[in-house]
Amino acid sequence: MRTSLIRAGSALAAALLLFGMTAGACAGPPAGDERSPVNVVFVLTDDLSANLVQYMPNVRALAQDGTTFSQYTVTDSLCCPSRSSILTGRYPHNTGVFTNSGDDGGFHVFQREQERDTFATSLRSRGYRTAMMGKYLNGYQPGEHGVRPGWTEWDVAGGGYGEYNYNLNENGAVRHYGQAPEDYLTTVVEGKAESFITASAEAGEPFLLEVATFTPHGPYVPAPEDKQAFPGLKAPRGPSFDKLPSDAPDWLAGRAPLTAAQTAQLDTAYRKRAQSVLSIDRMIGNLRQTLEKAGVADRTVVVFSSDNGFHLGEHRLTAGKQTAFDHDVHVPLVVAGPGVRGGATVEAPVLNIDLRPTFEQFGGVTPGPAVDGRSLLPWLRDGQAPGWRTTGLVEHHGPGQAADDPDRQAPAGGTPPTYAALRGPDFTYVEYEGGAREYYDRTTDPEELLNTAAKLPAARATELHEKLESLRGCRGAEGCG
């Protein structure tokens, strides 16, 4: 045990040198030459769109204390592909996970090879305690699959979208939770997360904790104390609400305007989604208080994000995701902690594949050659990262979905065919299977209502196509930008 702790201390010292911080910058006296560890608390939400952050005061406080990435994009606006990219730091074309189930997606595809090489396995090898709580990957069943590689604490549910009446695999033992208020899943994982933080601090060991909520994913179940919040709240009526873009691709074109009944359903969904994020927000505040009480807040980085966005009426689509529009792929990312610039905003294009190498750098781990992303540490520490990418890749397989897929969408919700897209700071470019294309200049058209792909100069169209093809086959951080 002493040998493993010495190895962990050496790795953490390297991490802190990279992070520009030593034990002298932290509360509490250093022990000899030992340096304090950089812990990670990662709160990952499900389907949380950017327009819900306004109802989350603790997230906004986190942003004031830390750095917000205003151009953070997911590699696929769908749960399992996005979460697979987060865990591995790899694009879907390198994980093989493009959907939630079937031959090209879900837990059963991920666990074949990808599961043995994640931020959990690499940090665990460096002496970190690692905990996964809440939602893992679509298709994981608590009674069948057990604790996964790299995790020292495992408290994971299967279909916990209803927040009640679910099974939780607790370090290999399956426990059923019922309908009592205290069984609300977000509340349960919050309590377990607080216990994990306290125990890790008492043990003096570095830790990484991922709390992955099922909220605000449908059926949008709020905590008992939040059911009456925001009376009369309606879905935002922005410029793209119930509007089709010009020259829309076939899967989107020709849709009739939203009916009064559909609009009422969207309003109800948005109100319930706003209610359901309140429990997440309280959890973030409580976890930060727990870090303070445990004496490790000044050496712990807190990260908040979502696996994908969501649309409710935008572009004449009812509830759903999976598109390349900003409301689906552009989600919040906030980081706060020791050495992180406070009240800062980064406008560079960053991706969910960048989280793994960031977490690894906190632990002194050099990302392997199979990792496509790059560490965000230079942005967090210095506000600049020379040679950073200018565009990111979004890739999606569609439109088929299994009948039991919790993300199965009605046609009115949007079921785009297979596509690949480039997203830069000021544009979105999409190529669909079958030949349709979209180009939106978000500088002049932030709501993505003017598809000008057919009007692009030939040289620009060729440049975009070649860049897209290059990224679709890239491997490793150097090749993937």
Secondary structure by P-SEA (a helix, b strand, c coil): caaaaaaaaaaaaaaaaaaccccccccccccccbbbbbbbbbbbbcccccccccccaaaaaaaaaccccccccccccccaaaaaaaacccccccccccccccccccccccccccccccaaaaaaaaccbbbbccccccccccccccccccccccccccccccccccccccccbbbbbccccccaaaaaaaaaaaaaaaaaaaacccbbbbbbbccccccccccccccccccccccccccccccccccccccccccccccaaaaaaaaaaaaaaaaaaaaaaaaaaaaaaaaaaacccccbbbbbbccccccccccccccccccccccccbbbbbbbcccccccccccccccccaaaaaaaaaacccccccccccccccccccccccccccbbbbbbbcccccccccccccccccccccccccccccbbbbbcccbbbbbbcccccccccccccccccaaaaaaaaaaaaaaaacccccccc
